[in-house]
Amino acid sequence: MPSPLSRDSAQSAPLSDDGLLTIADIARRLALPESTARYYCKRFAAFMPTVGDGRRRRYRADTLTIIEAIIEAMHTARTASAVEGILARRFPRNAAAQPAPSHGNTADGASATIPTASAAPQPVQPVPVPDGAPVVPPLPMGGVEPGHALYALIEHQTRALDTIAAALSTLAARQSAIDLLADLARTAEGEVGAIRKDVETLRLLLNSSEKIHQQDLDQLRDWLGRVIADRRQRVREQA
């Protein structure tokens, strides 16, 4: 974004006898391209104190302060609506314009019509731009203004960076979910391993128990066999 030079260091443009400025005067005083100064004056015309219409339109010295505020606001605001909101908190809309003194006839010989002090000033309608549109105006079809091209490039880069940031945020959220699932999988794997160890221990205990039980059965069978054999021997002896 362009930053205006101080009025002392900028190229001086003397005020006219009536204290009014042209677009060229504003551009020289703020060290701006004339196309950029014209865009500011048209886009935010609702805040510009002007006199006259058409090619006879002139701007009061307060316009310099308003344009400096616009340039400052464009460092933080990304849309024309946001800049207008900042200006609305500092400057009145449709500021009253002082009448310009008559300079006689115009170039074609007709008398210039200048509003009198008693007449109500005509508000200058701003160029309509939908909300959310970039501050930079559309580039002309016949050529590209340097200032407009720079603002369009900055706006395009800003949108690209916002898109990349949103994509990175989405990837970060998905990566967090993946990490959580991985932690749950590792925890479940550990629990499954512990269960497997318990099952193996129970299998060993069962096998050991079966062997001991079989040994007890064999001993009991041997003892019963000896008892039966001894009893039969006694019956034979008695017979």
Secondary structure, 3 states (H helix, E strand, C coil): CCCCCCCCCCCCCCCCCCCEECHHHHHHHHCCCHHHHHHHHHHCHHHCCEECCHHHCEEECHHHHHHHHHHHHCCCCCEHHHHHHHHHCCCCCCCCCCCCCCCCECCCCCECCCCCCCCCCCCCCCCCCCCCCECCCCCCCCCCCHHHHHHHHHHHHHHHHHHHHHHHHHHHHHHHHHHHHHHHHHHHHHHHHHHHHHHHHHHHHHHHHHHHHHHHHHHHHHHHHHHHHHHHHHHHHHC
